[in-house]
Amino acid sequence: MPTLSDFELRTLPGLWKQYEEAPRPLAFAARNVAEAEVWQRDLAAELIRLMGGFPQERCDLDAQVISREQRPGYLLELVVIQTLPGEYMPVYVLIPEGAAPPYRPVVALHGHGAWGARPMVGETASPVEEEFVAMLNYDYGRQLALRGYLVFAPVQRGFGERMEDAPWRELHDLAQPEMWVSSCRYEAVNALMLGKTLLGLRVWDVMRLIDYVRSRPEPQAATLGCVGLSGGGTVGLYTASLDPRVTCAVVSGYFNTYRDSILSIEHCFCNYVPGLARAVEMADVAGLIAPRPLLVESGLDDAIYPSGATVKALARLRPVYELFGAPERLESDLFPGGHRWSGAKAYDWLQRWL
């Protein structure tokens, strides 16, 4: 007589089998630039659809200055902009001192963390936050401003000032609760019930931020950088993939394969897009950036985005850049350490392309 141990009772092995057998009709297979451009157009349209679509019309930005304070090396502004009707996003703007115009704008995206963009732009308010910045080399927004860039650091949905009220907040890591509180889960599942995704909403926010960047009075270069760590790398990758106004990107602590990261290691709900892994792999999404410059950072000991899978994903992405005749525009920084911002190549990379 059989026993229960004779049968596969789990769900994940079946889902992983579906992943392995998925046809991925929009995976990169172009043989020339013309075919690659058609592929990029078709994949971008499908990616937008899977993420829940974007509004057909853009509301008034209704930008308002909340505060303006001097910091060593730059002026710090806090503004709010309207990204959807009645929905506003705080943005920290760091205007460098001593930088000759035109300014070189960079969008700097923070990762998962209860405090949103504040620590990333150097605005720590406690020893715990200071420890967080030191551990992750996290103040890369401030570092960019001190290097002369005009920095725009938005607060992403679910974090910092944009966190939902107390009943909708959740701890992602009970060992370090203050650091990892967010309201991502509730925002993500509610978005899914309405045919949206939290990732799609965040990408749209950044696209509206780019509208705001270009509306500013400061003289600006035609180039635009976008950088981010972890959740910031996530939103940065998808934004750069879908908005050609991003002319150079640095994705840190995210670029990987779906199978080795999102499908194998517990991640926040905001990472998931229904049906995406059946259509493409992450390298295909990144292929929408080509031939624009992309630098990928990955810690060799990153526990949630394994560097070995990053190497696999880079190998899959390189043929896209080679087909466009731009292999030098794809670079990687595989550095000793864990899930953190490196910067070892990033600042030179931005200097080169911006």
N, C-alpha and C positions, 0 to 999 in steps of 0.2 A: 504494500500500500504506500503511495507517495506521501511525502510530508511537505509542509510549507516551504522548507528550505530547498526543495527541488524546483521552485518556481521563482521567477523574477517578480518581486512585488513592489520594487521601487519605481519611481517615475523618471528620475533624471537619466538613467541609462537610455531609456526610450527617446527622450528629448535630444540627448547627445547624438543618438543614431540619426534622428531627423536632421540635426545640424550637419553631420557628415554626408548625408545623402541629398542635401538641399541643392537644387539645380543652380542657384545663384545666377539668374539670367542677366544681371547687370554687372557681373564681375568683369574686370578689365580684360579685353581680348582684342583690342584694336591692333591693326597692322600698319597704320600710317597716321599722320597727324589729323587728317580729315576725319577718319573714323574715330580717333580719340576725342575730337571735339564734339562729335555727335554723341558719343558715349557719355561724356561729361554733362552734356545738356540733358540727356535722358535720365541719368542717375540723379542729377540735382533735382529734377522735377519729382522723381519717385521719393527721394529722401525727404523733401519738403512734405509730400503727402503722408509718408509714414510718421513723421513727427507731428502731424496734426494740422498742417497747412499754416500759411501766414495770411494776415488780413490783406484784402484787396486794396484798401486805402490806408494811408498813414495819418493818424490824428496829429493835431498841433502839438509840438513838443512842450509848449508852455513852460519853458525853462525858467527857473527861479533860483537866485542865489540865496543860500541859507547863511553862510558865514564866509569870512575871508580872513586868514591869519598868516602872519609871516613865520617862516621856518628857516633854519640855516640852509641857505642855498636855493630856496624856492619859496614861492607864494602858494599857500594851500587854500583852495576854495572847496566848499561843499555846495553842490547845486542839486536840484531835483529836476527831472525831465519826465514828461508823460509819454509812456511807450505804448499803452493801449488806453482807450477812453476811460478816464477816471482812475487809472493805475499809474503810479509814479515810482521812479527809481532814483535813489540817491547816487550821486557820482562825486568822487573826490577828484579834483583837478589840481595837478601839481605843475606850476608854471616856473620853469627854471630861471635862475638869475644868471646873467652873464652870457647866456646863449644868444648868438646873433641870429636874428630872423633871416629866412623863414624857419619857424620851429618845425621840428620833426615829431609828429604825433605818434604816440604808442598807446594802445588800449591794453591795460594790465588787469588780468582777471584773477581774483583770489580763488582759493580752493575751499573745500569743506572746512568749516570752523565756525564756532558760535559767534565770532566777532565780525564776520564779514570782511570788508576791505580795510578796516582800520589798521590792523597790524601790518598788512602788506604795504601800506603807505607810511609806516613808521609811527603810527598813532597808538602806541600801546598804553594801557591804563592800569596795568597791574604786573607784579612779578611773574605771574603765570603766563601772561601774554608775552612778556619779554623772553621767557624761557621758550615759548612756542616759536617765536621769531628766530632765536638762536639755533634751535634744534632743526628747523626746516630752511634756514637761510631765507626767511620768508618776506623780508622787506624789499623785495625786488622792485616794487613800484617806486619806493623812495630811492633805491639805487639808480634806477633809470633817470629820475629827475635830476639827481646829482651829476649824472653824465650828460645833462643838457637836453633831455627829451621832454616834450610836452606830454604829460602822462594823464590818462583818463582811467580811473579805477572805479567801476560801477559796483554797487552792492547787489549780489545775485539773490534771486528769489529764495526764501527759506533760511536766510542767514542774517545776522546782525540786525540792522534797523528794519529789515523786511521779513523778519521771523513772524510767524503767526502768533496769536495770543496763546497764553499758557496751556490751555487744554490740548493744543495741537502741536506741542513741542515734544521732542523725543530724543533720548540719549542713544547715540550710535556706539559709544564705547564707555561702559560703566566704570572702567578703571580710571578714565580721565574725563569725568562728566562735563565739567565746565567748558572744556575745549571743544567737545563734539556735539553739543546740543544743536539741533536744527528742526525745522518743520517740513523737511523735504518729503517725508513719507506721505503725509496727509495731502500736501499739494499735488504730489505725483499721482496718487490714486484717484483723487477728485478730478484731475485733468484727464486721466484715462477714461473715466466714466462719461466725460463730455467729448471724447474723441480727440483730445489733445495730449501732449506730453510735456512734462516739466522741462525737458531738454529743449523742445521746440520753443517754449515760452522764453527760456533764457537766451536762446540764440536770437530770437526776435528782439529782445531787449537790447542786445549788443548791436544789432543792425540799426536800431533806432539811435543808440549812442553814437554810432558812426555818423548818422545824420546830424546829430548835435555837434560832434567834433568839427564837421565841415561848416557849421553855421557860426562858429566862434569868430570873433573879430581879429584874432592874432594871425599874422601872415604865416602860412603853413606850406611845407613841402608837399608835393603831390603824392609822396609815398605815405604808407600807414602801416605801422607794426602792430602785431597782436601777440601777447605772451600770456602764459598762464601755467600754473602748477596744479596737478591733480584734477579736481573738479573744474578749475580754471583752464587746465589743458584740454579737458573734455569740451567745454563750451567754445574754447578758442579753435580747436580743430574743426568743429562743425561750422562755426561762423566763417572761418577762412575758406572752408570748402564751398560755402554757399554765397559768400559776398566777395566779389572780385576787388572791392575797394581795399581789402586787406592785401597789401603788396608783399609782406614778409611776416612769417609766423615762427614762434618758438613754442613748442608743445612739450611740457615737462611732466613726467610722472603720469602718463596716460597712454601714449601710443603703444598698441599691443595687438593681439588677436582677440576676437570675442571669445573664442573657445578657451583660451588660457587665462583670461582675466574675468570678464563680465559673467561668463557662463560657469566658471570654476571656483571663483572666490567670492565670498559675500560682499556685495557692494550696496550702496544706497539705491533706493528705488529710482532716483532721478537719472540713473544711467541707462534705463531700459526703454527701448523703442520697439513696440510690437511688430514682428515680422521682419525686422532689419537684418538679422543674421541669416534669414532664408534668402535674402536678395543679394547681399554682398558681405565681404569681410571689411574690417576697419581700414585696411590698406587701400581698398577701393574708394572709400570715402575720402581718405587723404589724397588720393589721386586726382580729386577735383581741384586741389590746390595747384597742381602742376600746370605750367612750368614756374609758378611763383616760388620764391625761396622758402624752404621749410627746414628748421632745425629741430631734431627730436632729442630730448634729454631723457636718460633713464639711469637710475641708480642700480648698480650691479646686485645690490641686496634688497631691492624693492620687493616687499612681501605681497603687494596687492596687484602690481603690474610687472610680472616677472621679466627681467631683462632678456632672458633667452627668447621669450616670445616677441619681445620688441625687435630683436635681431631678425627673427623670422618675418615679421611684418615689414621691416625695412627691405628685406630681400624681395618681398612681393611688390613693394612700392617702387623700387629703383627702375624697373623696366618702363614705368610710366614716364619718369623723368628722362630716361634715355631716349624714348621714342620722340619726346619733344626736343631732343638735342640739348638738354640742360641738366646733365648729371651732377654738375658742380653746385646746383641749387638745392640739392638734398644732402643734408649733413646730420651727423649724430654725435652726441656727447654721452658715452657710456662711462659713467664715473663711479669710483669707489664710494659706497654709501647706500643709504636707503631711500625712502620716499621723501624727497626734498628737492628744492631748487638748487641747481648747480651754478650756472652762470659762467662756468669756466670758458665756454665758447660763445655763449649767448650774446654777450655785449659786443664782442668783435663781429659776430654775425650780423647784428643789427646795424652796427657802424658800417659794415660793408654794403648792405643792401638798402639802408635808409639814407 
